[in-house]
Amino acid sequence: MPLFRPREQQLEILLRDLRPVSLLLGLVYNHTQYPHLFENEVSCEFVLAGIERGSSDSVKSEFKDYSARCNEWLCENNLVAAALARIESVGLRYKFYVSDQWGAYFSALGVWADEKAIARLEGLAADDTGIFKPAERAEAAEKFRIFMARNHSKDYLANREILPDVGGSPYCDPCSYRNT
C-alpha cells in the first residue's frame, strides 16, 4: 500500500531532516559505517514517502506522479528553500528524486558532502545550539566524536569500554537523545 503523506507532514519531516544536527548525524554515521563506499565525499538519504515494490503498475505510476508533485512543492516552499540555501552555503549538495531501490519505490532527498563541508555543517549545528566560543566548540566537537564512536560505529561495544560516557550529542536537546 502506498505511503502518501499529507503535504504538511512531508514538510515537517523534511524540515526536521534538514536541520544541521540531523544531516550531521546521517552523514557522519554513513561515513563511519561504510567508509569503503565513500572516498572523497559521503552521502545520506532521507525518505519522504514510499510504496512496496510488488505494487501494481498503476499504483507505481500514481506514486511517481505524486512524488514528483510533492518534490516540486517542497522545493517551492519558502521554509524549505531557506533550509536548502543554508546547507548549500556550507558546501553540501542535494537532490530530490524518486528511486526504486531496496525492494521499494520511494521519494527521497539525497545529500552529499566532503569532509570540509561536514566540518562547516558541524559549525551550523553548534550555532543552532548556542555554542559560539572557540573553546566550547572544540569541546562540543570532541564530545560529538565520542558520542558517535560510542553509539553509532561498528565498534560501539568496544568503544563503550574505552571511551567516557558523554551523554547524547552536544548538538541536540537532552530531551531528544532517544531520537538521535
Salt bridges, closest charged atoms under 4 A:
ASP17 OD1 - ARG16 NH2 3.14
GLU41 OE2 - ARG93 NH2 2.57
ASP57 OD1 - LYS60 NZ 3.75
GLU122 OE1 - ARG145 NH2 3.21
ASP127 OD1 - ARG137 NH2 2.05
ASP128 OD1 - ARG86 NH2 2.55
GLU139 OE2 - LYS143 NZ 3.36
